[in-house]
């Protein structure tokens, strides 16, 4: 639970999810930012103006129809709390911000981990991109994993095998 | 002897912003810091900062420090005295800064104290064994000096300092056995900071505290125990952690002794971290020539420290007769208010209200 350990429940997660139709159309940004942190780089980072915020301490609102899934906000978010999701039939792609050494390589098989770091399924690394943040010195690696669609809402981390 | 308009003590975000505000207004500044490098705690932070996108949010802490230090170093009105600690403050505006073997006498019309805070420690069996240290010490060794003090860590305390340390340790390739906290819920860390550490496999063990560390000349093992609702240990719930470092992240306490030495009134406000100098939002204390900017005036974070530093700097410059843009002051005050318009600032706001109201006013 958010107040206890900082984790959204699946009910919390569902409140920020795009429609099934949008999830199937291509990568789309989904945030797991549920606290009133005074912070707005995601709004400034979006090249198509798809993210809005009432005031500095509000949660972001992502216009999923406008979102192109470019990943700028995933790299800009100081809390590493934005992900890209894409449901491709039986499979799903999950893009995760990653700031550790020992980067995975495309084609590699890794362990998909849930929000508690528990292994949930096998995942294959589709893409690894180093993307500049708002401050161009600060790159953040975006790792795109492919998993069974059933685990799309669970996998938010990975461990190299 | 060094004579200046304004002495700024502390080269963190508050001190650097205070110095820049004073110097921009035209006054001369001496900035003293006991470390060899400017930046304060910002230097140790690898994460991108929260806040306003148009004012540096999304920039990593050590980059924010570099940007500010560059401005401070190149400002013609700012003189730096690094590696010196303030050891004396006298009523006539004389201050003494010293190294281990020399001292410098300073004469300043005004002083802005941005001395920051010190880490709290807790007691447990053998807590003087090498390997037990403050979270800040681990960060200094690891991020400033490039020395890893150990390989496996137990972190005590789940505020932002504790969870950010856990994340930095993982980034440096170390192992984090667990974060323990005696509270039944996160000890103040932003949910997103706590989430990003736990999804990398670091367990958060709540309602659990450390009872001792054991080893031959250095920490080889730590023992923790679960606690009940009254924070009493529950027998039979002991857990052994095979770690070589125990990092304590159990809170910060404002460094208020310099104010006490100078005769400034200090007040005990638990919400602000302990004894703090009485002060208003412009940085005035009970002494007309001494100003404060946090965390020395209350534990908060880097954005509010920067705003507080600028406000204290503008105020000191104005009261020395230098021209200051009043609209800018209003704007900084408004920014501070909108930044604190969050449940996360509730405690600080309560503390400041307590400090500024009633018997302490």
Interface residues (C-beta under 8 A of the other chain):
Chain A: X2 X3 X4 X5 X6 X7 X32 X33 X34 X35 X36 X37 X38 X39 X40 X41 X43 X44 X45 X55 X56 X57 X76 X77 X78 X79 X80 X81 X99 X100 X101 X113 X114 X115 X116 X117 X133 X134 X135 X137 X138 X140 X156 X157 X159
Chain B: X46 X47 X48 X49 X50 X51 X52 X53 X54 X56 X57 X58 X59 X60 X63 X170 X171 X173 X184 X185 X186 X189 X190 X191 X192 X193 X194 X195 X196 X198 X199 X200 X201 X202 X203 X204 X206 X303 X338 X339 X340 X341 X342 X343 X344
